[in-house]
Amino acid sequence: MPRFGGAPKCHACEKSVYMAEEVKALGKVWHKTCFKCNGCGKRLESGSESEHDDKPYCKNCYGKRFGPKGIGGGATAGCLQTEEGGATISKFKKYEHLF
């Protein structure tokens, strides 16, 4: 808690934040102009942000940087088909009649 005559400091710029320009998010105090996406610089509103390594991100940048990578990049990547002798063969070939 700030002492008499002081105001809380902005997490981004370390300057005093007064009530009229204050945004509380991620457990910290920010200026409205300092609370922006660490990826694209878009201004954020409290509640519309995602956080990584104590930095705010918009939903788009967070998904692009820290979300799943590509199609089939999860735990099953590479288990559906293989290449043998130049031809792609499904590992589930014996189950094709079920599809």
PLY file of the C-alpha trace (Angstrom):
ply
format ascii 1.0
element vertex 99
property float x
property float y
property float z
element edge 98
property int vertex1
property int vertex2
end_header
0.00 0.00 0.00
1.44 3.39 -0.94
2.26 5.82 1.81
0.51 9.17 2.17
0.93 11.26 -0.97
1.85 8.33 -3.17
-0.07 6.42 -5.77
0.43 2.84 -6.92
2.97 2.36 -9.71
2.10 1.13 -13.18
3.42 -2.38 -13.84
4.59 -1.35 -17.34
6.10 2.12 -16.96
6.69 2.34 -13.18
5.01 5.79 -13.01
2.23 6.74 -10.59
-1.27 5.63 -11.55
-4.19 7.79 -10.41
-7.77 6.53 -10.05
-9.02 8.17 -13.28
-6.48 6.32 -15.44
-6.24 3.06 -13.50
-6.82 -0.47 -14.83
-6.52 -3.41 -12.46
-5.70 -6.66 -14.24
-3.51 -9.71 -13.74
-3.23 -8.73 -10.08
-1.44 -5.49 -10.93
-2.20 -1.82 -11.57
-1.71 -0.30 -15.05
-2.35 2.97 -16.88
-5.12 2.58 -19.47
-2.58 3.46 -22.17
0.06 1.03 -20.83
-2.26 -1.98 -20.61
-1.78 -3.33 -24.12
-0.96 -6.58 -25.87
2.70 -7.52 -25.67
2.42 -8.99 -29.19
0.55 -6.49 -31.37
0.31 -3.44 -29.09
-3.52 -3.32 -29.15
-5.06 -1.72 -26.07
-6.76 -4.22 -23.79
-9.60 -4.00 -21.33
-9.53 -5.77 -18.00
-10.99 -9.24 -18.52
-10.20 -9.43 -22.24
-6.55 -10.39 -21.80
-4.56 -13.58 -21.58
-1.31 -13.75 -19.65
2.01 -15.50 -20.27
5.22 -14.88 -18.29
3.54 -12.00 -16.44
2.81 -10.13 -19.72
-0.64 -9.39 -21.18
-1.68 -10.61 -24.63
-4.87 -10.25 -26.66
-6.67 -13.52 -27.39
-5.38 -13.61 -31.00
-1.71 -13.10 -30.16
-1.90 -15.51 -27.23
-3.37 -18.21 -29.48
-0.80 -17.61 -32.23
2.18 -17.67 -29.88
1.21 -20.19 -27.23
-1.71 -22.20 -28.65
-1.63 -25.51 -30.55
0.75 -25.57 -33.51
-0.66 -26.65 -36.86
-2.90 -29.54 -37.81
-2.00 -32.87 -36.24
0.60 -31.32 -33.99
-0.80 -32.91 -30.87
-0.22 -36.28 -29.24
-1.39 -38.19 -32.33
0.92 -36.51 -34.83
2.42 -38.99 -37.23
0.45 -42.01 -36.07
-2.20 -42.02 -38.77
-0.11 -42.77 -41.84
3.39 -43.72 -42.89
5.33 -43.85 -46.13
6.63 -47.20 -47.32
8.39 -47.50 -50.65
7.16 -44.11 -51.85
3.47 -44.87 -51.19
1.52 -43.50 -48.26
-0.09 -46.31 -46.29
-2.58 -45.84 -43.49
-1.72 -47.55 -40.22
-5.43 -48.23 -39.88
-5.74 -50.01 -43.24
-7.18 -53.16 -41.69
-10.02 -51.04 -40.26
-11.00 -49.32 -43.55
-14.14 -51.40 -43.85
-15.49 -49.65 -40.73
-15.33 -46.19 -42.34
0 1
1 2
2 3
3 4
4 5
5 6
6 7
7 8
8 9
9 10
10 11
11 12
12 13
13 14
14 15
15 16
16 17
17 18
18 19
19 20
20 21
21 22
22 23
23 24
24 25
25 26
26 27
27 28
28 29
29 30
30 31
31 32
32 33
33 34
34 35
35 36
36 37
37 38
38 39
39 40
40 41
41 42
42 43
43 44
44 45
45 46
46 47
47 48
48 49
49 50
50 51
51 52
52 53
53 54
54 55
55 56
56 57
57 58
58 59
59 60
60 61
61 62
62 63
63 64
64 65
65 66
66 67
67 68
68 69
69 70
70 71
71 72
72 73
73 74
74 75
75 76
76 77
77 78
78 79
79 80
80 81
81 82
82 83
83 84
84 85
85 86
86 87
87 88
88 89
89 90
90 91
91 92
92 93
93 94
94 95
95 96
96 97
97 98
